Amino acid sequence: MKALEKRVGFLVKEITELKNVRTKLKVAKSRESALERRIGFISQDNVTLKRGLDALQAEVNQKDMEIARIQAEVVVPAATYAATGSTNGLN
């Protein structure tokens, strides 16, 4: 009888530990799911940021081309004046 009581006590302890492990597993799965959602959000944010950076880079490139065009308009007449001493008939 004593051996049976020991065995029952051992099984009760094992069942309690098993319940604790199952609870920990549920918590771990929940955390995993939350982390996966966060990773998904971060991935979406990265895509959004990349699109924003690409748009900004395109805008910078456009502004650079505008600046180059304006500089060319200013530099060419000045070079023409320096070379010929003429302002294209404005003298």
N, C-alpha and C positions, 0 to 999 in steps of 0.2 A: 504494500500500500504506500509506503514511504517513497519508493522508487516512482510510482505512478504520480504522486503529488509533485515530485521533483520534475518529472517529465512535463506535466501540465504547466507548472510554473515556468519551465524553460520555453514551452510553446507559446504561452501568453507573452513572455518577454520578446520572443521572435516575432510574433504578430504585431506587437507594438512597434518594434524596430522597422518592420516591413511597412507599416502605416506611415511612419516618419519618413522613410525613404520614398514612398509614393508621393507624399506631400512635397518633399524636396524636388522630386522629379517634375511635378506639376508646376512648381514655382520656377524651376529652371526652364521648362518649356515656355512658360509665360514670358519670362525674361528674354528668351531666344526670339520669340515672336515680336516682342517690343523692339529688340535690337534690329531685327530684319526690317521692321517698319521704318525705324530711324535710318537705316542704310538706304532704304528706298527713297526716303525724303531727301537725304543727302545727295543721292544720285540725281534726283530731279533738280535739286538746287545747283548741282554742278553743271547740269545741262543748261539751266537757265542762265547761270553766270557765264558760261562759255558763249552762249548766244549774245548776251549783253556785251561781252568783251569783243566778240566779232563785229557787232554793230558799231561799237566805239572805234575799233580799228578802222573800219570802213569810213567812218566820219573823219577820223584823223587823216586818212589817205586822201579823202576828198579835199579837206582843208589844205593839205600839203600841195595838191595840184593847183588849187586856187592861188595859193601864195606864189608858187612857181610861175603861174601865168601872169600874175600882177608884176612880179619881179622882171619877167621877160619884157613886159610892156614898158617898164620904166628903164631898164638897162639898154634895150635896143635903141630907143631914140637918143639917149644920152651918148651912147657910143657913136651913133651917126653924127651927132652934133660935134663931138670931140674930133672925129675924123675929118669932117668937111667944114666945120665952122659955120654950118648952115642950120637953120631951124625950119627947113622945108618951105622956104618962101615967106617966112614970118618976119624977116628983117627988112 
